[in-house]
Amino acid sequence: MPSAIATEAKQALTEQYELKNIEKAKAPDGGTGTGWFSYTIIQGQNTITGYRQGSQRAVTQAVKDIVLELNERRVGKRGRVHLTPSRKQQKK
């Protein structure tokens, strides 16, 4: 019977990252200015919380890009080309 840890690890490999929410927030420690948003990205039981400054539209698009990139990294790069170096021609 597989262990609970192995089952959780297998499940984490199959679950994608998803944007859970974005909401207005105060500036994080060390942050200045206005227009801050906090966001939460989830993947199974994993949670990523971050802050970003900007308009709601810009922040939403940036976080969606982060989610997309996390999912691309999770499954690995596809379509790699195997390049073989050509022979160097000898000078005459």
C-alpha positions in Angstrom: 0.0 0.0 0.0 1.5 3.4 -1.0 2.4 5.8 1.8 0.4 9.0 2.3 3.4 11.0 1.4 3.8 9.2 -1.9 0.1 9.6 -2.7 0.3 13.4 -1.9 3.4 13.7 -4.1 1.7 11.9 -7.0 -1.4 14.1 -6.6 0.8 17.3 -6.6 2.3 16.2 -9.9 -1.2 16.0 -11.6 -2.7 19.1 -10.1 -2.2 22.4 -11.9 -1.5 25.8 -10.3 -4.6 27.9 -10.2 -5.3 31.6 -9.3 -7.5 31.5 -6.2 -8.0 35.2 -5.7 -6.8 38.8 -6.0 -7.9 41.5 -3.7 -6.9 45.0 -2.7 -4.3 45.2 0.0 -2.2 47.6 2.0 1.4 47.9 1.0 3.5 44.9 2.3 6.4 45.5 4.7 8.9 47.6 2.9 6.5 48.6 0.2 5.5 52.2 -0.5 2.7 53.9 -2.4 -0.8 52.8 -3.3 -2.5 50.4 -5.6 -1.3 47.2 -4.0 -3.1 43.8 -4.5 -2.5 40.5 -2.7 -3.0 37.3 -4.7 -3.2 33.6 -3.8 -2.1 30.8 -6.2 -3.0 27.2 -5.2 -1.9 23.8 -6.3 -3.5 21.1 -4.3 -2.5 21.8 -0.7 0.3 24.2 -1.7 -0.4 27.9 -1.5 1.6 30.8 -2.8 0.7 34.3 -1.6 2.2 37.4 -3.1 1.8 41.2 -3.5 1.9 43.2 -6.6 1.4 46.9 -7.3 -0.5 48.3 -10.2 -4.0 48.6 -11.7 -6.3 45.6 -11.0 -6.2 44.7 -14.7 -2.4 44.8 -14.9 -2.0 42.8 -11.7 -4.5 40.2 -12.8 -2.8 39.7 -16.2 0.7 39.5 -14.5 -0.5 36.9 -12.0 -2.2 34.9 -14.7 1.1 34.9 -16.6 2.8 33.6 -13.4 0.3 30.8 -13.1 0.9 29.9 -16.8 4.7 29.8 -16.4 4.4 27.8 -13.2 2.3 25.2 -15.0 4.7 25.1 -18.0 7.7 24.6 -15.6 5.8 21.9 -13.7 5.3 19.7 -16.8 8.7 20.5 -18.3 9.5 22.0 -21.7 8.1 20.3 -24.7 9.2 20.3 -28.3 12.9 20.4 -27.7 15.0 20.0 -30.7 18.0 17.8 -30.7 20.7 19.7 -32.5 23.9 18.1 -33.7 26.8 20.2 -34.6 27.9 20.2 -38.2 31.4 19.3 -39.1 33.8 22.2 -39.5 35.1 22.5 -43.0 38.8 22.3 -43.3 40.6 25.3 -44.8 42.4 24.6 -48.0 
